[in-house]
Amino acid sequence: MTEIINWNELWKAMRSGHQHRGDRGEDMGSRWDKRAKKFNESVMKHTERTQRQIATLELKPEYTVLDVGAGTGRLSIPIAKQVKSVTAVDPSKGMLACLQENVEREGITNVTTINKRWEDIEVGVDIEPHDIVIACHSLSMFDIQEALRKMDAASKGYVYIMNFAGRWMGNGDGKLWKAISGGGRRSGHSTDYILLYNILHDMKIYANVDILDTEFEQHYDSLDDAVEQWKEMRDIPPEKEDVLREHLSEILVKNSETGALSFKRESKSATIWW
Ligand SMILES: C[S@@+](CC[C@H](N)C(=O)[O-])C[C@H]1O[C@@H](n2cnc3c(N)ncnc32)[C@H](O)[C@@H]1O
């Protein structure tokens, strides 16, 4: 298979559409800095999804866990309650500031943060190998094969990678994406788990895969709030705001009592582990 398709190059080609902001000098850390507060408010409510994800991990009280792209600690914090310690790596100061607030609110003392991109971490220098390594929806790395190799090297036991299975957008969102991209290459398909699985296979890592049903729900104060958040989270250019606004006014559901708007999406996610 290695000789026919170079999965890592395919990953790079698919990621290259996401690099344009980087080309304009905006790195991944500062992109997430801007989203941090809203992201935190939203994801820290998803306790059921988080609990289901954590239930798939083998955690023991004596374990050390490394969370690559830990964000605001959605997984790091409940994991820290079950293990000896957690190291949370993330390039976004804003995300780590929220994580720190969450940690303090919960009275947790066994989470250490490292404000770096995974690419810039040197195992044996910045961190020692941990019992478990996890990375959940944080695989923005361009050279993913090298990133996976390093995760493997950083783990004394299991590595768990969680990523989308299939489209990361909801079904109806394909139409929006088409309108925004002018029918071009970016069709709402992203670098999903199957590429990772094939890359690992070429590395002679024969991983296990579990597919989970996930439900994602997000609430907005108003249509303007929703437009702002979608523009930021989904890289939608300002000139396409009208298309986005129309789409959101069709799909968001209004709560008759509070007037708040909500968006619900059912999707699949994969845990790849070895
Ligand atoms: C969608 S959030 C997921 C956060 C958390 N893992 C969760 O499941 O809630 C993605 C996070 O990955 C981080 N991230 C992006 N690129 C990264 C990289 N190259 N190395 C480490 N973390 C990265 C971002 O800063 C962000 O905090």
The ligand as a MOL file (V3000), in Angstrom:
LIG
                    3D

  0  0  0     0  0            999 V3000
M  V30 BEGIN CTAB
M  V30 COUNTS 27 29 0 0 0
M  V30 BEGIN ATOM
M  V30 1 C -10.8940 21.5470 18.9620 0
M  V30 2 S -9.7630 21.9500 20.2450 0 CHG=1
M  V30 3 C -9.8230 20.4130 21.1590 0
M  V30 4 C -9.4250 20.5810 22.5860 0
M  V30 5 C -9.5430 19.3160 23.4460 0
M  V30 6 N -8.6460 18.2690 23.0050 0
M  V30 7 C -10.9660 18.8090 23.4720 0
M  V30 8 O -11.2240 17.7010 22.9480 0
M  V30 9 O -11.8370 19.5240 24.0030 0 CHG=-1
M  V30 10 C -8.1890 21.8410 19.4200 0
M  V30 11 C -7.0070 22.2150 20.2990 0
M  V30 12 O -5.8270 21.7010 19.6560 0
M  V30 13 C -4.7970 22.6520 19.8100 0
M  V30 14 N -3.8080 22.4560 18.7470 0
M  V30 15 C -3.9260 22.8150 17.4540 0
M  V30 16 N -2.8040 22.5410 16.8000 0
M  V30 17 C -1.9410 21.9770 17.6910 0
M  V30 18 C -0.5870 21.5050 17.5970 0
M  V30 19 N 0.0650 21.5710 16.4610 0
M  V30 20 N -0.0030 21.0020 18.7130 0
M  V30 21 C -0.6990 20.9480 19.8890 0
M  V30 22 N -1.9770 21.3940 20.0120 0
M  V30 23 C -2.5920 21.9100 18.9350 0
M  V30 24 C -5.5200 23.9920 19.7050 0
M  V30 25 O -4.7470 25.0620 20.2490 0
M  V30 26 C -6.7830 23.7020 20.4690 0
M  V30 27 O -6.6610 24.0190 21.8340 0
M  V30 END ATOM
M  V30 BEGIN BOND
M  V30 1 1 1 2
M  V30 2 1 2 3
M  V30 3 1 2 10
M  V30 4 1 3 4
M  V30 5 1 4 5
M  V30 6 1 5 6
M  V30 7 1 5 7
M  V30 8 2 7 8
M  V30 9 1 7 9
M  V30 10 1 10 11
M  V30 11 1 11 12
M  V30 12 1 11 26
M  V30 13 1 12 13
M  V30 14 1 13 14
M  V30 15 1 13 24
M  V30 16 1 14 15
M  V30 17 1 14 23
M  V30 18 2 15 16
M  V30 19 1 16 17
M  V30 20 1 17 18
M  V30 21 2 17 23
M  V30 22 1 18 19
M  V30 23 2 18 20
M  V30 24 1 20 21
M  V30 25 2 21 22
M  V30 26 1 22 23
M  V30 27 1 24 25
M  V30 28 1 24 26
M  V30 29 1 26 27
M  V30 END BOND
M  V30 END CTAB
M  END
